[in-house]
Amino acid sequence: MDQVLFDFDHVVITPWKLIGYLGAFLFTARWFVQLYATRKAKRAHLPMMFWYLSIVGSLMTLSYFIWGKNDSVGIIQNAFPAVVAMYNLIVELRHRRTERASQPSV
């Protein structure tokens, strides 16, 4: 995965860099999703997609830093947000399941 796909004026693009770029894009896109959801709800709101984008983006950039670059700073920087996003997603899913179970069936 270290083969050069593109070389634009000394900017080398490898498959691992593409994974890292896509992960960074997804991790950033979560804020646009949150902005849209907040504007729509007219209050601060974190939709489920925010957590999914956080997890996928973090794991993709984490994999880039582990196997593509072997950079401990990037590993630490991306591992913690991935764990927090997974925790928050699990808490939200449990909360939704409890709410559904407590509602009377029609």
C-alpha positions as CSV (number, residue, x, y, z in Angstrom):
1,M,0.0,0.0,0.0
2,D,3.0,2.3,-0.2
3,Q,3.1,2.5,-3.9
4,V,2.8,6.0,-5.4
5,L,-0.5,6.6,-7.1
6,F,0.1,10.2,-8.0
7,D,2.9,12.6,-7.7
8,F,1.9,16.3,-8.1
9,D,4.9,18.6,-7.8
10,H,6.5,16.7,-4.9
11,V,3.1,15.8,-3.2
12,V,3.1,12.1,-3.2
13,I,-0.3,10.3,-2.9
14,T,-0.3,6.7,-1.7
15,P,-3.3,4.4,-0.9
16,W,-2.8,5.1,2.8
17,K,-2.9,8.8,2.2
18,L,-6.2,8.4,0.4
19,I,-7.5,6.6,3.4
20,G,-6.2,9.3,5.7
21,Y,-7.7,12.1,3.5
22,L,-11.1,10.4,3.4
23,G,-11.0,9.9,7.1
24,A,-10.2,13.5,7.7
25,F,-12.9,14.5,5.3
26,L,-15.5,12.3,7.1
27,F,-14.4,13.5,10.6
28,T,-14.8,17.2,9.4
29,A,-18.1,16.5,7.7
30,R,-19.7,15.6,11.0
31,W,-19.7,19.3,11.9
32,F,-21.7,20.1,8.8
33,V,-24.2,17.4,9.7
34,Q,-24.4,18.8,13.2
35,L,-24.8,22.3,11.9
36,Y,-27.7,21.2,9.6
37,A,-29.4,19.3,12.4
38,T,-29.1,22.2,14.8
39,R,-30.5,24.7,12.2
40,K,-33.4,22.3,11.5
41,A,-34.2,21.7,15.1
42,K,-33.6,25.3,16.1
43,R,-31.6,24.1,19.1
44,A,-28.3,22.4,19.6
45,H,-28.6,18.8,18.5
46,L,-26.2,16.0,17.7
47,P,-27.8,13.5,15.3
48,M,-26.8,9.8,15.2
49,M,-24.9,10.5,11.9
50,F,-22.6,12.8,13.9
51,W,-21.4,9.8,15.9
52,Y,-21.2,7.4,12.9
53,L,-19.0,10.0,11.0
54,S,-16.9,10.5,14.1
55,I,-16.2,6.8,14.5
56,V,-15.5,6.0,10.8
57,G,-13.4,9.2,10.3
58,S,-11.4,8.5,13.4
59,L,-10.8,4.9,12.6
60,M,-9.7,5.7,9.0
61,T,-7.3,8.4,10.1
62,L,-6.1,6.1,13.0
63,S,-5.4,3.3,10.5
64,Y,-3.5,5.8,8.3
65,F,-1.3,6.8,11.3
66,I,-0.8,3.2,12.5
67,W,0.0,1.5,9.2
68,G,0.5,4.2,6.6
69,K,2.7,6.7,8.6
70,N,3.6,5.0,11.9
71,D,3.2,8.3,13.8
72,S,2.5,8.0,17.5
73,V,1.2,11.6,17.7
74,G,-1.5,10.9,15.1
75,I,-2.3,7.6,16.8
76,I,-3.0,9.3,20.1
77,Q,-4.8,12.1,18.5
78,N,-7.3,9.8,16.7
79,A,-7.6,6.9,19.2
80,F,-9.2,8.9,21.9
81,P,-12.0,10.6,19.8
82,A,-12.8,7.2,18.3
83,V,-13.3,5.7,21.8
84,V,-15.4,8.6,23.0
85,A,-17.6,8.5,19.9
86,M,-18.2,4.8,20.3
87,Y,-19.1,5.3,24.0
88,N,-21.5,8.1,23.1
89,L,-23.1,6.0,20.3
90,I,-23.6,3.0,22.7
91,V,-25.2,5.3,25.3
92,E,-27.5,6.8,22.8
93,L,-28.6,3.4,21.4
94,R,-29.2,2.1,24.9
95,H,-31.3,5.2,25.7
96,R,-33.4,4.8,22.6
97,R,-34.0,1.1,23.3
98,T,-35.1,1.9,26.9
99,E,-37.5,4.6,25.5
100,R,-39.0,2.2,23.0
101,A,-39.5,-0.5,25.6
102,S,-41.2,1.9,28.0
103,Q,-43.7,3.2,25.4
104,P,-47.0,1.4,25.4
105,S,-47.7,-0.7,22.3
106,V,-50.6,0.4,20.2
